Amino acid sequence: MITINQIQFNLAKAIKYSGMTHLQIASLIGVSKSCIEHYIKGDRLPTLDIFANLCKILDESADYLLCLDEYK
């Protein structure tokens, strides 16, 4: 079963390895830097539209971030 912690871990990992700062990512998707930091810490999950934009900006599939690749 997929957990929120697994999703948060994959999202945090993708952000870390993107090569972009939290501020750069935040600017590209129209949220605050602190919002990105909340996603990394697992305090919050992005809304669906923000999630879709994160996938695009981070060049990661939604399947990977949602841990669905493991279940195919």
N, CA, C and O atoms as a Tripos MOL2 file, in Angstrom:
@<TRIPOS>MOLECULE
protein
  288   287    72     0     0
PROTEIN
NO_CHARGES

@<TRIPOS>ATOM
      1 N           0.8270   -1.1690    0.0000 N.3       1 MET1
      2 CA          0.0000    0.0000    0.0000 C.3       1 MET1
      3 C           0.8840    1.2500    0.0000 C.2       1 MET1
      4 O           1.8940    1.2980    0.7020 O.2       1 MET1
      5 N           0.5060    2.2460   -0.7780 N.am      2 ILE2
      6 CA          1.2520    3.4890   -0.8990 C.3       2 ILE2
      7 C           0.8560    4.4160    0.2480 C.2       2 ILE2
      8 O          -0.3210    4.5490    0.5820 O.2       2 ILE2
      9 N           1.8640    5.0500    0.8390 N.am      3 THR3
     10 CA          1.5930    5.9750    1.9330 C.3       3 THR3
     11 C           1.9690    7.4060    1.5460 C.2       3 THR3
     12 O           2.7240    7.6330    0.6010 O.2       3 THR3
     13 N           1.4350    8.3430    2.2860 N.am      4 ILE4
     14 CA          1.7750    9.7570    2.0920 C.3       4 ILE4
     15 C           3.2770    9.9580    2.2790 C.2       4 ILE4
     16 O           3.8910   10.7460    1.5600 O.2       4 ILE4
     17 N           3.8630    9.2610    3.2270 N.am      5 ASN5
     18 CA          5.3020    9.4020    3.4740 C.3       5 ASN5
     19 C           6.1290    8.9870    2.2690 C.2       5 ASN5
     20 O           7.1570    9.6010    1.9820 O.2       5 ASN5
     21 N           5.6950    7.9580    1.5640 N.am      6 GLN6
     22 CA          6.4190    7.5180    0.3670 C.3       6 GLN6
     23 C           6.3340    8.5750   -0.7380 C.2       6 GLN6
     24 O           7.3220    8.8550   -1.4160 O.2       6 GLN6
     25 N           5.1540    9.1520   -0.9090 N.am      7 ILE7
     26 CA          4.9660   10.1900   -1.9190 C.3       7 ILE7
     27 C           5.8290   11.4020   -1.5680 C.2       7 ILE7
     28 O           6.5150   11.9550   -2.4280 O.2       7 ILE7
     29 N           5.7890   11.8080   -0.3020 N.am      8 GLN8
     30 CA          6.5770   12.9500    0.1580 C.3       8 GLN8
     31 C           8.0580   12.6880   -0.0650 C.2       8 GLN8
     32 O           8.7820   13.5890   -0.4880 O.2       8 GLN8
     33 N           8.5230   11.4750    0.2110 N.am      9 PHE9
     34 CA          9.9260   11.1200    0.0250 C.3       9 PHE9
     35 C          10.3300   11.2680   -1.4370 C.2       9 PHE9
     36 O          11.3700   11.8580   -1.7310 O.2       9 PHE9
     37 N           9.5220   10.7410   -2.3570 N.am     10 ASN10
     38 CA          9.8460   10.8390   -3.7840 C.3      10 ASN10
     39 C           9.8200   12.2810   -4.2640 C.2      10 ASN10
     40 O          10.6670   12.6840   -5.0620 O.2      10 ASN10
     41 N           8.8620   13.0580   -3.7870 N.am     11 LEU11
     42 CA          8.7840   14.4630   -4.1690 C.3      11 LEU11
     43 C          10.0020   15.2180   -3.6550 C.2      11 LEU11
     44 O          10.6060   15.9920   -4.3980 O.2      11 LEU11
     45 N          10.3700   15.0050   -2.4030 N.am     12 ALA12
     46 CA         11.5460   15.6650   -1.8270 C.3      12 ALA12
     47 C          12.8150   15.2820   -2.5850 C.2      12 ALA12
     48 O          13.6710   16.1290   -2.8400 O.2      12 ALA12
     49 N          12.9310   14.0120   -2.9410 N.am     13 LYS13
     50 CA         14.1020   13.5370   -3.6840 C.3      13 LYS13
     51 C          14.1680   14.1950   -5.0660 C.2      13 LYS13
     52 O          15.2410   14.6080   -5.5080 O.2      13 LYS13
     53 N          13.0350   14.2910   -5.7370 N.am     14 ALA14
     54 CA         13.0040   14.9130   -7.0670 C.3      14 ALA14
     55 C          13.3770   16.3910   -6.9870 C.2      14 ALA14
     56 O          14.0850   16.9040   -7.8540 O.2      14 ALA14
     57 N          12.9050   17.0660   -5.9550 N.am     15 ILE15
     58 CA         13.2490   18.4830   -5.7750 C.3      15 ILE15
     59 C          14.7430   18.6220   -5.5080 C.2      15 ILE15
     60 O          15.3990   19.4880   -6.0880 O.2      15 ILE15
     61 N          15.2800   17.7840   -4.6430 N.am     16 LYS16
     62 CA         16.7000   17.8420   -4.2960 C.3      16 LYS16
     63 C          17.5780   17.6420   -5.5270 C.2      16 LYS16
     64 O          18.5480   18.3730   -5.7250 O.2      16 LYS16
     65 N          17.2430   16.6550   -6.3530 N.am     17 TYR17
     66 CA         18.0800   16.3220   -7.5010 C.3      17 TYR17
     67 C          17.7660   17.1310   -8.7600 C.2      17 TYR17
     68 O          18.3600   16.8980   -9.8130 O.2      17 TYR17
     69 N          16.8390   18.0750   -8.6550 N.am     18 SER18
     70 CA         16.4830   18.8800   -9.8240 C.3      18 SER18
     71 C          17.5710   19.8670  -10.2150 C.2      18 SER18
     72 O          17.6440   20.2990  -11.3650 O.2      18 SER18
     73 N          18.4230   20.2230   -9.2460 N.am     19 GLY19
     74 CA         19.4560   21.2160   -9.5290 C.3      19 GLY19
     75 C          18.9510   22.6390   -9.3840 C.2      19 GLY19
     76 O          19.7020   23.5890   -9.6050 O.2      19 GLY19
     77 N          17.6910   22.7960   -9.0160 N.am     20 MET20
     78 CA         17.1040   24.1210   -8.8290 C.3      20 MET20
     79 C          16.9590   24.4160   -7.3410 C.2      20 MET20
     80 O          16.8390   23.5080   -6.5190 O.2      20 MET20
     81 N          16.9730   25.6920   -7.0200 N.am     21 THR21
     82 CA         16.7380   26.0900   -5.6340 C.3      21 THR21
     83 C          15.2400   26.0310   -5.3520 C.2      21 THR21
     84 O          14.4170   25.9830   -6.2670 O.2      21 THR21
     85 N          14.9160   26.0370   -4.0880 N.am     22 HIS22
     86 CA         13.4990   26.0470   -3.7010 C.3      22 HIS22
     87 C          12.8210   27.3050   -4.2310 C.2      22 HIS22
     88 O          11.6610   27.2650   -4.6430 O.2      22 HIS22
     89 N          13.5400   28.4110   -4.2210 N.am     23 LEU23
     90 CA         12.9920   29.6720   -4.7180 C.3      23 LEU23
     91 C          12.7260   29.6050   -6.2230 C.2      23 LEU23
     92 O          11.7020   30.1010   -6.6920 O.2      23 LEU23
     93 N          13.6320   29.0000   -6.9750 N.am     24 GLN24
     94 CA         13.4310   28.8680   -8.4210 C.3      24 GLN24
     95 C          12.1900   28.0230   -8.7200 C.2      24 GLN24
     96 O          11.3730   28.3890   -9.5640 O.2      24 GLN24
     97 N          12.0580   26.9120   -8.0360 N.am     25 ILE25
     98 CA         10.9010   26.0400   -8.2510 C.3      25 ILE25
     99 C           9.6220   26.7730   -7.8780 C.2      25 ILE25
    100 O           8.6350   26.7300   -8.6120 O.2      25 ILE25
    101 N           9.6450   27.4380   -6.7440 N.am     26 ALA26
    102 CA          8.4720   28.1780   -6.2820 C.3      26 ALA26
    103 C           8.0560   29.2330   -7.3000 C.2      26 ALA26
    104 O           6.8710   29.3830   -7.5980 O.2      26 ALA26
    105 N           9.0260   29.9580   -7.8290 N.am     27 SER27
    106 CA          8.7290   31.0010   -8.8150 C.3      27 SER27
    107 C           8.1010   30.4270  -10.0810 C.2      27 SER27
    108 O           7.1830   31.0120  -10.6560 O.2      27 SER27
    109 N           8.6090   29.2770  -10.5030 N.am     28 LEU28
    110 CA          8.1030   28.6600  -11.7310 C.3      28 LEU28
    111 C           6.6610   28.1690  -11.6000 C.2      28 LEU28
    112 O           5.9180   28.1550  -12.5810 O.2      28 LEU28
    113 N           6.2690   27.7680  -10.3940 N.am     29 ILE29
    114 CA          4.9070   27.2420  -10.2470 C.3      29 ILE29
    115 C           3.9670   28.2010   -9.5220 C.2      29 ILE29
    116 O           2.7870   27.9010   -9.3380 O.2      29 ILE29
    117 N           4.4920   29.3520   -9.1110 N.am     30 GLY30
    118 CA          3.6350   30.3760   -8.5320 C.3      30 GLY30
    119 C           3.2380   30.1450   -7.0810 C.2      30 GLY30
    120 O           2.1220   30.4720   -6.6790 O.2      30 GLY30
    121 N           4.1500   29.5830   -6.2970 N.am     31 VAL31
    122 CA          3.9160   29.4260   -4.8630 C.3      31 VAL31
    123 C           5.1010   30.0420   -4.1250 C.2      31 VAL31
    124 O           6.0840   30.4520   -4.7420 O.2      31 VAL31
    125 N           4.9990   30.1010   -2.8220 N.am     32 SER32
    126 CA          6.1060   30.6520   -2.0300 C.3      32 SER32
    127 C           7.1870   29.5940   -1.8150 C.2      32 SER32
    128 O           6.9470   28.3930   -1.9410 O.2      32 SER32
    129 N           8.3770   30.0780   -1.4900 N.am     33 LYS33
    130 CA          9.4890   29.1790   -1.1630 C.3      33 LYS33
    131 C           9.1240   28.3180    0.0380 C.2      33 LYS33
    132 O           9.4620   27.1340    0.0780 O.2      33 LYS33
    133 N           8.4460   28.8940    1.0050 N.am     34 SER34
    134 CA          8.0730   28.1300    2.1970 C.3      34 SER34
    135 C           7.0920   27.0100    1.8530 C.2      34 SER34
    136 O           7.0790   25.9710    2.5130 O.2      34 SER34
    137 N           6.2910   27.2140    0.8450 N.am     35 CYS35
    138 CA          5.3640   26.1710    0.3970 C.3      35 CYS35
    139 C           6.1470   24.9530   -0.0990 C.2      35 CYS35
    140 O           5.8010   23.8170    0.2250 O.2      35 CYS35
    141 N           7.1890   25.1890   -0.8740 N.am     36 ILE36
    142 CA          8.0480   24.1020   -1.3540 C.3      36 ILE36
    143 C           8.6810   23.3830   -0.1670 C.2      36 ILE36
    144 O           8.7640   22.1540   -0.1500 O.2      36 ILE36
    145 N           9.1190   24.1410    0.8100 N.am     37 GLU37
    146 CA          9.7440   23.5440    1.9960 C.3      37 GLU37
    147 C           8.7470   22.7030    2.7920 C.2      37 GLU37
    148 O           9.1220   21.6890    3.3800 O.2      37 GLU37
    149 N           7.4890   23.1170    2.8140 N.am     38 HIS38
    150 CA          6.4500   22.3120    3.4680 C.3      38 HIS38
    151 C           6.2410   20.9920    2.7260 C.2      38 HIS38
    152 O           6.0280   19.9550    3.3550 O.2      38 HIS38
    153 N           6.3010   21.0240    1.3980 N.am     39 TYR39
    154 CA          6.1680   19.7920    0.6150 C.3      39 TYR39
    155 C           7.3160   18.8380    0.9470 C.2      39 TYR39
    156 O           7.1050   17.6350    1.0990 O.2      39 TYR39
    157 N           8.5240   19.3770    1.0580 N.am     40 ILE40
    158 CA          9.7030   18.5540    1.3370 C.3      40 ILE40
    159 C           9.6190   17.9230    2.7290 C.2      40 ILE40
    160 O           9.9550   16.7530    2.9070 O.2      40 ILE40
    161 N           9.1710   18.7000    3.7040 N.am     41 LYS41
    162 CA          9.0600   18.1930    5.0730 C.3      41 LYS41
    163 C           7.8740   17.2670    5.2640 C.2      41 LYS41
    164 O           7.8070   16.5310    6.2490 O.2      41 LYS41
    165 N           6.9480   17.3010    4.3350 N.am     42 GLY42
    166 CA          5.7680   16.4580    4.4580 C.3      42 GLY42
    167 C           4.6520   17.0870    5.2620 C.2      42 GLY42
    168 O           3.6850   16.4140    5.6180 O.2      42 GLY42
    169 N           4.7760   18.3820    5.5560 N.am     43 ASP43
    170 CA          3.7200   19.0910    6.2720 C.3      43 ASP43
    171 C           2.4730   19.2590    5.4060 C.2      43 ASP43
    172 O           1.3500   19.3040    5.9090 O.2      43 ASP43
    173 N           2.6940   19.3500    4.1030 N.am     44 ARG44
    174 CA          1.6070   19.5470    3.1450 C.3      44 ARG44
    175 C           1.9000   18.7560    1.8830 C.2      44 ARG44
    176 O           3.0450   18.4150    1.5830 O.2      44 ARG44
    177 N           0.8410   18.4800    1.1630 N.am     45 LEU45
    178 CA          0.9860   17.9410   -0.1910 C.3      45 LEU45
    179 C           0.4430   18.9860   -1.1570 C.2      45 LEU45
    180 O          -0.4810   19.7250   -0.8150 O.2      45 LEU45
    181 N           1.0050   19.0530   -2.3560 N.am     46 PRO46
    182 CA          0.5290   20.0490   -3.3210 C.3      46 PRO46
    183 C          -0.8680   19.7140   -3.8340 C.2      46 PRO46
    184 O          -1.2790   18.5540   -3.8720 O.2      46 PRO46
    185 N          -1.5820   20.7640   -4.2250 N.am     47 THR47
    186 CA         -2.8600   20.5580   -4.8900 C.3      47 THR47
    187 C          -2.5980   19.9040   -6.2420 C.2      47 THR47
    188 O          -1.4560   19.8540   -6.6980 O.2      47 THR47
    189 N          -3.6250   19.4170   -6.8650 N.am     48 LEU48
    190 CA         -3.4630   18.6820   -8.1210 C.3      48 LEU48
    191 C          -2.8130   19.5340   -9.2110 C.2      48 LEU48
    192 O          -1.9470   19.0420   -9.9340 O.2      48 LEU48
    193 N          -3.2100   20.7890   -9.3410 N.am     49 ASP49
    194 CA         -2.6100   21.6340  -10.3770 C.3      49 ASP49
    195 C          -1.1390   21.9260  -10.0840 C.2      49 ASP49
    196 O          -0.3150   21.9280  -10.9980 O.2      49 ASP49
    197 N          -0.8110   22.1700   -8.8270 N.am     50 ILE50
    198 CA          0.5850   22.3910   -8.4470 C.3      50 ILE50
    199 C           1.3850   21.1050   -8.6560 C.2      50 ILE50
    200 O           2.5180   21.1460   -9.1360 O.2      50 ILE50
    201 N           0.7980   19.9720   -8.2980 N.am     51 PHE51
    202 CA          1.4690   18.6820   -8.4930 C.3      51 PHE51
    203 C           1.7970   18.4600   -9.9720 C.2      51 PHE51
    204 O           2.9090   18.0550  -10.3100 O.2      51 PHE51
    205 N           0.8300   18.7250  -10.8470 N.am     52 ALA52
    206 CA          1.0490   18.5490  -12.2850 C.3      52 ALA52
    207 C           2.1790   19.4530  -12.7690 C.2      52 ALA52
    208 O           3.0090   19.0320  -13.5750 O.2      52 ALA52
    209 N           2.2130   20.6810  -12.2860 N.am     53 ASN53
    210 CA          3.2830   21.6010  -12.6770 C.3      53 ASN53
    211 C           4.6280   21.1730  -12.1100 C.2      53 ASN53
    212 O           5.6540   21.3340  -12.7690 O.2      53 ASN53
    213 N           4.6380   20.6350  -10.9100 N.am     54 LEU54
    214 CA          5.8850   20.1060  -10.3400 C.3      54 LEU54
    215 C           6.4210   18.9630  -11.1970 C.2      54 LEU54
    216 O           7.6210   18.8950  -11.4610 O.2      54 LEU54
    217 N           5.5480   18.0760  -11.6260 N.am     55 CYS55
    218 CA          5.9720   16.9700  -12.4980 C.3      55 CYS55
    219 C           6.6560   17.5070  -13.7440 C.2      55 CYS55
    220 O           7.7070   17.0170  -14.1570 O.2      55 CYS55
    221 N           6.0450   18.5170  -14.3290 N.am     56 LYS56
    222 CA          6.5780   19.0970  -15.5660 C.3      56 LYS56
    223 C           7.9230   19.7820  -15.3170 C.2      56 LYS56
    224 O           8.8870   19.5560  -16.0490 O.2      56 LYS56
    225 N           7.9800   20.6160  -14.2860 N.am     57 ILE57
    226 CA          9.1990   21.3710  -13.9960 C.3      57 ILE57
    227 C          10.3380   20.4590  -13.5560 C.2      57 ILE57
    228 O          11.4890   20.6640  -13.9420 O.2      57 ILE57
    229 N          10.0160   19.4590  -12.7540 N.am     58 LEU58
    230 CA         11.0430   18.5440  -12.2460 C.3      58 LEU58
    231 C          11.3800   17.4440  -13.2480 C.2      58 LEU58
    232 O          12.3050   16.6610  -13.0270 O.2      58 LEU58
    233 N          10.6330   17.3840  -14.3470 N.am     59 ASP59
    234 CA         10.8070   16.3640  -15.3780 C.3      59 ASP59
    235 C          10.7160   14.9610  -14.7820 C.2      59 ASP59
    236 O          11.5360   14.0860  -15.0600 O.2      59 ASP59
    237 N           9.6880   14.7810  -13.9510 N.am     60 GLU60
    238 CA          9.4000   13.4860  -13.3280 C.3      60 GLU60
    239 C           7.9780   13.0810  -13.6750 C.2      60 GLU60
    240 O           7.0970   13.9280  -13.8180 O.2      60 GLU60
    241 N           7.7650   11.7950  -13.8070 N.am     61 SER61
    242 CA          6.4150   11.3180  -14.0940 C.3      61 SER61
    243 C           5.5860   11.3230  -12.8130 C.2      61 SER61
    244 O           6.1100   11.1500  -11.7130 O.2      61 SER61
    245 N           4.3080   11.5210  -12.9770 N.am     62 ALA62
    246 CA          3.3840   11.4370  -11.8390 C.3      62 ALA62
    247 C           3.4270   10.0330  -11.2530 C.2      62 ALA62
    248 O           3.3230    9.8680  -10.0370 O.2      62 ALA62
    249 N           3.5770    9.0320  -12.0930 N.am     63 ASP63
    250 CA          3.6620    7.6480  -11.6070 C.3      63 ASP63
    251 C           4.8200    7.4700  -10.6410 C.2      63 ASP63
    252 O           4.6830    6.8040   -9.6150 O.2      63 ASP63
    253 N           5.9710    8.0690  -10.9690 N.am     64 TYR64
    254 CA          7.1240    7.9600  -10.0800 C.3      64 TYR64
    255 C           6.8470    8.6710   -8.7610 C.2      64 TYR64
    256 O           7.0410    8.0940   -7.6910 O.2      64 TYR64
    257 N           6.3930    9.9210   -8.8310 N.am     65 LEU65
    258 CA          6.1750   10.6950   -7.6070 C.3      65 LEU65
    259 C           5.0960   10.0790   -6.7250 C.2      65 LEU65
    260 O           5.1580   10.1800   -5.5000 O.2      65 LEU65
    261 N           4.1090    9.4420   -7.3460 N.am     66 LEU66
    262 CA          3.0240    8.8160   -6.5790 C.3      66 LEU66
    263 C           3.3140    7.3560   -6.2390 C.2      66 LEU66
    264 O           2.4470    6.6410   -5.7370 O.2      66 LEU66
    265 N           4.5390    6.9250   -6.5200 N.am     67 CYS67
    266 CA          4.9780    5.5550   -6.1950 C.3      67 CYS67
    267 C           4.2000    4.4870   -6.9560 C.2      67 CYS67
    268 O           4.0770    3.3590   -6.4790 O.2      67 CYS67
    269 N           3.6810    4.8200   -8.1150 N.am     68 LEU68
    270 CA          2.9050    3.8650   -8.8870 C.3      68 LEU68
    271 C           3.7820    2.9840   -9.7700 C.2      68 LEU68
    272 O           3.3580    1.9020  -10.1770 O.2      68 LEU68
    273 N           4.9940    3.4330  -10.0700 N.am     69 ASP69
    274 CA          5.9140    2.6450  -10.8820 C.3      69 ASP69
    275 C           6.1820    1.2820  -10.2570 C.2      69 ASP69
    276 O           6.3380    0.2850  -10.9620 O.2      69 ASP69
    277 N           6.2320    1.2490   -8.9410 N.am     70 GLU70
    278 CA          6.5420    0.0130   -8.2240 C.3      70 GLU70
    279 C           5.4270   -1.0240   -8.3320 C.2      70 GLU70
    280 O           5.6550   -2.2120   -8.1060 O.2      70 GLU70
    281 N           4.2260   -0.5730   -8.6780 N.am     71 TYR71
    282 CA          3.0700   -1.4670   -8.6600 C.3      71 TYR71
    283 C           2.5980   -1.8760  -10.0490 C.2      71 TYR71
    284 O           1.5140   -2.4420  -10.1880 O.2      71 TYR71
    285 N           3.3960   -1.5990  -11.0810 N.am     72 LYS72
    286 CA          3.0030   -1.9810  -12.4420 C.3      72 LYS72
    287 C           3.4390   -3.3890  -12.7460 C.2      72 LYS72
    288 O           3.1970   -3.8870  -13.8450 O.2      72 LYS72
@<TRIPOS>BOND
     1     1     2 1
     2     2     3 1
     3     3     4 2
     4     3     5 am
     5     5     6 1
     6     6     7 1
     7     7     8 2
     8     7     9 am
     9     9    10 1
    10    10    11 1
    11    11    12 2
    12    11    13 am
    13    13    14 1
    14    14    15 1
    15    15    16 2
    16    15    17 am
    17    17    18 1
    18    18    19 1
    19    19    20 2
    20    19    21 am
    21    21    22 1
    22    22    23 1
    23    23    24 2
    24    23    25 am
    25    25    26 1
    26    26    27 1
    27    27    28 2
    28    27    29 am
    29    29    30 1
    30    30    31 1
    31    31    32 2
    32    31    33 am
    33    33    34 1
    34    34    35 1
    35    35    36 2
    36    35    37 am
    37    37    38 1
    38    38    39 1
    39    39    40 2
    40    39    41 am
    41    41    42 1
    42    42    43 1
    43    43    44 2
    44    43    45 am
    45    45    46 1
    46    46    47 1
    47    47    48 2
    48    47    49 am
    49    49    50 1
    50    50    51 1
    51    51    52 2
    52    51    53 am
    53    53    54 1
    54    54    55 1
    55    55    56 2
    56    55    57 am
    57    57    58 1
    58    58    59 1
    59    59    60 2
    60    59    61 am
    61    61    62 1
    62    62    63 1
    63    63    64 2
    64    63    65 am
    65    65    66 1
    66    66    67 1
    67    67    68 2
    68    67    69 am
    69    69    70 1
    70    70    71 1
    71    71    72 2
    72    71    73 am
    73    73    74 1
    74    74    75 1
    75    75    76 2
    76    75    77 am
    77    77    78 1
    78    78    79 1
    79    79    80 2
    80    79    81 am
    81    81    82 1
    82    82    83 1
    83    83    84 2
    84    83    85 am
    85    85    86 1
    86    86    87 1
    87    87    88 2
    88    87    89 am
    89    89    90 1
    90    90    91 1
    91    91    92 2
    92    91    93 am
    93    93    94 1
    94    94    95 1
    95    95    96 2
    96    95    97 am
    97    97    98 1
    98    98    99 1
    99    99   100 2
   100    99   101 am
   101   101   102 1
   102   102   103 1
   103   103   104 2
   104   103   105 am
   105   105   106 1
   106   106   107 1
   107   107   108 2
   108   107   109 am
   109   109   110 1
   110   110   111 1
   111   111   112 2
   112   111   113 am
   113   113   114 1
   114   114   115 1
   115   115   116 2
   116   115   117 am
   117   117   118 1
   118   118   119 1
   119   119   120 2
   120   119   121 am
   121   121   122 1
   122   122   123 1
   123   123   124 2
   124   123   125 am
   125   125   126 1
   126   126   127 1
   127   127   128 2
   128   127   129 am
   129   129   130 1
   130   130   131 1
   131   131   132 2
   132   131   133 am
   133   133   134 1
   134   134   135 1
   135   135   136 2
   136   135   137 am
   137   137   138 1
   138   138   139 1
   139   139   140 2
   140   139   141 am
   141   141   142 1
   142   142   143 1
   143   143   144 2
   144   143   145 am
   145   145   146 1
   146   146   147 1
   147   147   148 2
   148   147   149 am
   149   149   150 1
   150   150   151 1
   151   151   152 2
   152   151   153 am
   153   153   154 1
   154   154   155 1
   155   155   156 2
   156   155   157 am
   157   157   158 1
   158   158   159 1
   159   159   160 2
   160   159   161 am
   161   161   162 1
   162   162   163 1
   163   163   164 2
   164   163   165 am
   165   165   166 1
   166   166   167 1
   167   167   168 2
   168   167   169 am
   169   169   170 1
   170   170   171 1
   171   171   172 2
   172   171   173 am
   173   173   174 1
   174   174   175 1
   175   175   176 2
   176   175   177 am
   177   177   178 1
   178   178   179 1
   179   179   180 2
   180   179   181 am
   181   181   182 1
   182   182   183 1
   183   183   184 2
   184   183   185 am
   185   185   186 1
   186   186   187 1
   187   187   188 2
   188   187   189 am
   189   189   190 1
   190   190   191 1
   191   191   192 2
   192   191   193 am
   193   193   194 1
   194   194   195 1
   195   195   196 2
   196   195   197 am
   197   197   198 1
   198   198   199 1
   199   199   200 2
   200   199   201 am
   201   201   202 1
   202   202   203 1
   203   203   204 2
   204   203   205 am
   205   205   206 1
   206   206   207 1
   207   207   208 2
   208   207   209 am
   209   209   210 1
   210   210   211 1
   211   211   212 2
   212   211   213 am
   213   213   214 1
   214   214   215 1
   215   215   216 2
   216   215   217 am
   217   217   218 1
   218   218   219 1
   219   219   220 2
   220   219   221 am
   221   221   222 1
   222   222   223 1
   223   223   224 2
   224   223   225 am
   225   225   226 1
   226   226   227 1
   227   227   228 2
   228   227   229 am
   229   229   230 1
   230   230   231 1
   231   231   232 2
   232   231   233 am
   233   233   234 1
   234   234   235 1
   235   235   236 2
   236   235   237 am
   237   237   238 1
   238   238   239 1
   239   239   240 2
   240   239   241 am
   241   241   242 1
   242   242   243 1
   243   243   244 2
   244   243   245 am
   245   245   246 1
   246   246   247 1
   247   247   248 2
   248   247   249 am
   249   249   250 1
   250   250   251 1
   251   251   252 2
   252   251   253 am
   253   253   254 1
   254   254   255 1
   255   255   256 2
   256   255   257 am
   257   257   258 1
   258   258   259 1
   259   259   260 2
   260   259   261 am
   261   261   262 1
   262   262   263 1
   263   263   264 2
   264   263   265 am
   265   265   266 1
   266   266   267 1
   267   267   268 2
   268   267   269 am
   269   269   270 1
   270   270   271 1
   271   271   272 2
   272   271   273 am
   273   273   274 1
   274   274   275 1
   275   275   276 2
   276   275   277 am
   277   277   278 1
   278   278   279 1
   279   279   280 2
   280   279   281 am
   281   281   282 1
   282   282   283 1
   283   283   284 2
   284   283   285 am
   285   285   286 1
   286   286   287 1
   287   287   288 2
@<TRIPOS>SUBSTRUCTURE
     1 MET1         2 RESIDUE 1 A MET
     2 ILE2         6 RESIDUE 1 A ILE
     3 THR3        10 RESIDUE 1 A THR
     4 ILE4        14 RESIDUE 1 A ILE
     5 ASN5        18 RESIDUE 1 A ASN
     6 GLN6        22 RESIDUE 1 A GLN
     7 ILE7        26 RESIDUE 1 A ILE
     8 GLN8        30 RESIDUE 1 A GLN
     9 PHE9        34 RESIDUE 1 A PHE
    10 ASN10       38 RESIDUE 1 A ASN
    11 LEU11       42 RESIDUE 1 A LEU
    12 ALA12       46 RESIDUE 1 A ALA
    13 LYS13       50 RESIDUE 1 A LYS
    14 ALA14       54 RESIDUE 1 A ALA
    15 ILE15       58 RESIDUE 1 A ILE
    16 LYS16       62 RESIDUE 1 A LYS
    17 TYR17       66 RESIDUE 1 A TYR
    18 SER18       70 RESIDUE 1 A SER
    19 GLY19       74 RESIDUE 1 A GLY
    20 MET20       78 RESIDUE 1 A MET
    21 THR21       82 RESIDUE 1 A THR
    22 HIS22       86 RESIDUE 1 A HIS
    23 LEU23       90 RESIDUE 1 A LEU
    24 GLN24       94 RESIDUE 1 A GLN
    25 ILE25       98 RESIDUE 1 A ILE
    26 ALA26      102 RESIDUE 1 A ALA
    27 SER27      106 RESIDUE 1 A SER
    28 LEU28      110 RESIDUE 1 A LEU
    29 ILE29      114 RESIDUE 1 A ILE
    30 GLY30      118 RESIDUE 1 A GLY
    31 VAL31      122 RESIDUE 1 A VAL
    32 SER32      126 RESIDUE 1 A SER
    33 LYS33      130 RESIDUE 1 A LYS
    34 SER34      134 RESIDUE 1 A SER
    35 CYS35      138 RESIDUE 1 A CYS
    36 ILE36      142 RESIDUE 1 A ILE
    37 GLU37      146 RESIDUE 1 A GLU
    38 HIS38      150 RESIDUE 1 A HIS
    39 TYR39      154 RESIDUE 1 A TYR
    40 ILE40      158 RESIDUE 1 A ILE
    41 LYS41      162 RESIDUE 1 A LYS
    42 GLY42      166 RESIDUE 1 A GLY
    43 ASP43      170 RESIDUE 1 A ASP
    44 ARG44      174 RESIDUE 1 A ARG
    45 LEU45      178 RESIDUE 1 A LEU
    46 PRO46      182 RESIDUE 1 A PRO
    47 THR47      186 RESIDUE 1 A THR
    48 LEU48      190 RESIDUE 1 A LEU
    49 ASP49      194 RESIDUE 1 A ASP
    50 ILE50      198 RESIDUE 1 A ILE
    51 PHE51      202 RESIDUE 1 A PHE
    52 ALA52      206 RESIDUE 1 A ALA
    53 ASN53      210 RESIDUE 1 A ASN
    54 LEU54      214 RESIDUE 1 A LEU
    55 CYS55      218 RESIDUE 1 A CYS
    56 LYS56      222 RESIDUE 1 A LYS
    57 ILE57      226 RESIDUE 1 A ILE
    58 LEU58      230 RESIDUE 1 A LEU
    59 ASP59      234 RESIDUE 1 A ASP
    60 GLU60      238 RESIDUE 1 A GLU
    61 SER61      242 RESIDUE 1 A SER
    62 ALA62      246 RESIDUE 1 A ALA
    63 ASP63      250 RESIDUE 1 A ASP
    64 TYR64      254 RESIDUE 1 A TYR
    65 LEU65      258 RESIDUE 1 A LEU
    66 LEU66      262 RESIDUE 1 A LEU
    67 CYS67      266 RESIDUE 1 A CYS
    68 LEU68      270 RESIDUE 1 A LEU
    69 ASP69      274 RESIDUE 1 A ASP
    70 GLU70      278 RESIDUE 1 A GLU
    71 TYR71      282 RESIDUE 1 A TYR
    72 LYS72      286 RESIDUE 1 A LYS
